[in-house]
Amino acid sequence: MNFDSLLPNLGEWLRGTGPESDVVLSTRVRLARNLAHYPFTNRATHPQKGETAGRAKDALAHAGLPYPLAYHDVTGLSPLDRQFLVERQLISRELAAGSPPLDGPRGVALDEKESVSVMVNEEDHLRLQVLRSGFALDEAWQDIDRLDDALEARLTYAFHPQFGYLTACPTNVGTGMRASVMLHLPALGLTKQIDKVFRALQKINLAVRGLHGEGSRAFGDLYQISNQVTLGKSEPKVLGEIREVIQTILTYERQARALLVKERKQAEQDRVARAIGTLGSATMITAEETMELLSAVRLGIHLHLIDDLPATAVNQLFIHTQAAHLQKLMGQPLDGEERNAARAKYLRSKLRELGSH
């Protein structure tokens, strides 16, 4: 199947609502789980991966969850659909690529709101994920804890009394939990404070990554901040530590935004106006440049320098100008130059449409 029906939706992580949504785009909690008596994915044969996928699919179908999860065989999806799901934060780049040792049977189960996904046979047999719009660590944790309990009632997890949940990568042993918060931090970048903040985060074992997680660059002033330690700390303790740090970063970003308005408001108005002008007139534009310009526009909205463009419209432009989304909107495959031209055309059209309302 393809996922064209999802195109009109923003998805949970770009919905633009929830607590602190001027700075925090989304909250994600992920759990790594493995089935007992089966080798980890990177050591398993294709038949063994088929067995773990079958058991996971059956458990998901009969878990008695309040929301249905539709299972999709990733190996049967087109490369475009796989990339589309990556762009929507529903699967990892690794699951999409399926390069050895992650080749063979693998899948993903999704709810219709795009707030829950379960990857099967990624680095671990199961990667459970809950997404919430805005800053919502407790709600995301409660959701994933219920999902985990429902699956554990039907599956036997690999668990050690001393070490906790056993995982393919030693850094995930213990709780197997990674909690991350997606932040938009343009003002800290503009005031040259962002590196200082990140150095402080590294000292307390929090990881800073780009939009698509490990190994990805931070385009558009979007950063994921997550825990690195899963062994020896309870889930509430980890969530508490992240919550405290994120609240501090929120304060710093808002202070930097206030400073921009106070000391260089006209320069910021000009920067935002130039960004809108480029987005609305370019005939060729890359995804990376689009993200940087949309970041400026999003900041302008929250600094009240723009009053005729809703933040949700910027979020839609942000997701629709990604490569797979753009090709689905255009209804045809596009190479690099064709995408840059189609992206520019789409932006011109949408901004004219938004300006006429």
N, C-alpha and C positions, 0 to 999 in steps of 0.2 A: 504494500500500500504506500501512498505518499501522504504527506501531512499538510496539504494545501488548506485544509479546513482550519488550521491553526493560525494562518496568516493574519486574519483580522484581529486576533487577540494579542495583547501585549505580553501575556505570560506573567506569572507571579512576580518574578524578580524585576520586571520593568513597569509594574502597575503604577508606581509612583505614589502609593498611599502608605499608611502605616506610620508608626512613631518615627520621628526625626527624619522624615523622608526628604527634607531639603538637602541632607548630607548623606544619609544612609539609603542606598538603593534597595538592598535586600539582605536577609540573614539566611544562612544555610547551615544545617547540621547534618553531618554524614556519619554513618556507622559502617565499619568494615566487619563482615562476618564470613565464616567459612564452615562448611559442613564437616562434621566428624567423619573419620574413616575414608576420606577422599584426599588425594594429593592437592596441594595448592595449584592454582590455575597454571602457573609457569612450569609445573612439573607434570601436569596431567596429560593423558593421551586424549585424542579426540573422542573416543567412546566414553571415557570418564567425564569429560566436559559435557557430553550429551546427557549423561546420567544426572549430573548436578543441575544442569539447566532444566531437565524434566522434573526433578524433585522441587526445584524452586518454583517453576511454573505452576505445578499442582498446589503447592502451599499458598501461593499468591491467589489462586483461584478460589481456595476454600478457607481463607483466613478470617472470613466474617467481618471484613472491614466496612465502615460506614460509607465508603466510596469505592466504586469499582476501579480496578487497575487493569488496563488493557495491555496484554503482553505482545511485544513485537520482536520478531527474530531479526536481529541486526544484520546477520549475514545475508538476509534476503532483501535488505533495503538498498536502494541505489546510493551511490556515493553522494549525490546531491542531498538526499533525505538524511543521510548520516550527518553531513556537515550542517544541515538545517537544525538538527537536534543539538549539536554541539553549540551552535550560536544561541540557542534558546536555553543553554545551561542545563539541559536535561540528560545528556550523556557526556562522557569525557572524550577528549581527542583520542586517547588510547583505545577505548572501546570502539570508536568509530573506525580507526585505522585497522585494527585487528592484526597488526604485525606480530610475527612470532616473538615471544611465546603466547601472545594473546589472540592467536588465530583460532579457528574452529568454532564450535557452537557457542553462541553468546546472544544475549537479548537485553531488553529493557521493558519494564512495566511502568505505565504512566497513568495518572488520573487526568480527568478532562480539564481540571483547573491548572494543570502544569505545576502544581505545588508539591507533588510527590513523585519520585521516580526510584526504581530499584534496578540497578545494573546487575546483570548476571554474567559471571565469568569475565569480569574485568581483572584487575590485579588480584582481587579476592573473589570468592564464589559469589558473594553478595555485597553490593555497595548500596545501602539504603540512604536516601537523600530526601530531606524536606526543605522547601524554600518558602520563605515568608517575605512579603514586601515590608520595607522599613526595618527598624531596629526591634527585633522580636525574638530574642534568644530563648526566653522561657517558653513561649508558645511553640516555637519550632522544636525544642527539646521534648515537650509534652507530646507533640504529634508523632515524632519519630520513636519515642519510647513505647507508645501504644502500638505502632506498626511493628516494632521489633518484638514485642511480647506476643503479638498475634502470630508472627512467623515462627518464633521459637516454640510455640505450642505445637507446631506441626513439623518442625525440623530439629535435629540434634546438632547444635553448634559445637565447633572445636573450642574447648574451654579448659584451662588449667587452673587448679585451685590457687596456685601461687601467682601465676603471671596474668590470669584473666583470659580474655578472648585472644585466640591465636590467629595471627595474620601473616600474610606472605612477606610483608616488609616489617622488620623489627620495630621500626618507629611507630607502628600502629598497634603494637601489642598492648594489652591492658584493657582499657575501655573500648578501644577501636574507634573512638569518636574524634572527629575533626569538626570544630565549629568555626565558621568564617562569616565575616561581615564585609559586604561590598560598599565601599565608600567613594564618594565623589569629592576630591580634595583640591580643587583648582586654586583656591586662595593661598593655601600653604605653599603650593608650587610657585605662584606669582610673587610671594613675599620671601622666597628662598629659604623657607623653614622646613621643607618636606624631608630633606636628607637627615636633618637633626632628629626629627620624629622617628624615622625608620631606624636610625642607629640605636635609639633608645628601645625600640621594640625588639630588636635583635638581642639586646642584652637580657631581656626577660623571656627569651625563647618563644617569641611570636613571629610567625612567618609573614612576609609581605610579598604578594604575587600580583600578576596582572589579571586581566579580565577572565582568561580561560585557565587560570590556575598555574600549577607548577611549570616553569619554563616559559611562560608567556610574558610579553612586555605589557607595560601599563600605558595603553593609549587612552586618550580622552580624560586623563586625570582620574581614572578608575583603578582602585586598588582593593585587593582582597587581603584581609588580615585574619590570620587563623592561628590556633594553637599548634605547637609542634610536639609537645609531650603528651603521651596517652597512658604511660605506665606510672603507677604510684599516685595518681590523682583521681579523685572521684569526678563524675560528670558535673555535679553542682559546683565543685571547686573550680574546675576549668572554666565553666560558664561565668562564674563570678569574676574571675581574673580578666577574662575578655571583656565583660561588661564594664568593668572599672576603667580599663584602658581605652575602650571605644568612647566612653563618656568624656574622658580627658581630651581625646583627639577631636571630638565634636566641639568642645570648648575652644581649642586652638584654632580650628578651621573657622568657626564663627567670629572669633576675635580678628582673625586675618581678613575675613570678609568685611567686617565693620571698619577696619583700617583702610581697606581699599576705597570704600565709600567716602570716608572722612578725608583722606589725603589725596586721592587721585580719581575722584568720581568721573570727571569729564574724560580722562584718559580711558577709563573702563567703558564708558558709554561709547567712545569711539571704537574701542577694540571689539565690542559686541556688535556695533553697527557694521563694521568691516566684515566680521564673521558672517552676519546675515547676508551682506551684500555678495560675498564670495559664494556662499551656498546657493544664492538665488540667481547667480549669473554665470557660474563656471560651466564650461562645455566638456571638461574632463576633470575628474577628481578621484583621488584614491580613498579607500576606506579609512586609512589612518588619518589623512588630512580632514576627512569628514568628521571623524570622532573628535579631533582637536577643536574644530570650529564649533561643533555642537556642544562641546564642553563649555566653551566661552558663552554660548547662547543660554545654556542651562544656568550658568552662574548669573548671567544678566537677569534672568527671570526671577531668581531668588534674591537678588539685590534690588529688585523692583526698578530696574533700568529699562525693562520691557513690560508693557502691560497688555499687549494684544496677542501674545503667543503663549498658550498653556504648556506647562511642563510635560504633560502627557503626550502632546504633539511632538516634542523634542525626543521623548523616549521612543515613539513610534518611528521617527526618522532614523534614530540610532540603530534600531534593530532591522528595519527594512532596507538599510543601505549596506548591510553585511552581505557577503558574496552569495551565499546560498539563498537567502531571502530575496535578494535582488533578482536572481535568475528565475526563481519561482514567480515573482511578480511580473517579470517580462515574458514568462512562458517559454523560455528557450535557454539553452546553454550559452554562456558567454565567456570569451577568453579575457585576459587581463585588460587590454585596451578597450574592448567592447564593454566590459563591466564599468570601467571608469567613465565612459561616455554615457552609458545607461544610468549610472548613479547620478551624474550631473543633471541629466534630463529629468529624472524622477524628483530630485530635490527642487529644481526650478518649478516643476508642475505643482508639487505639494505646497511650496511656500507661496506661490501665487494663489492657490486654493485657500490657504489659511489666511492670507492677507485680504481676501475678498469677503471674509466673514466678519 
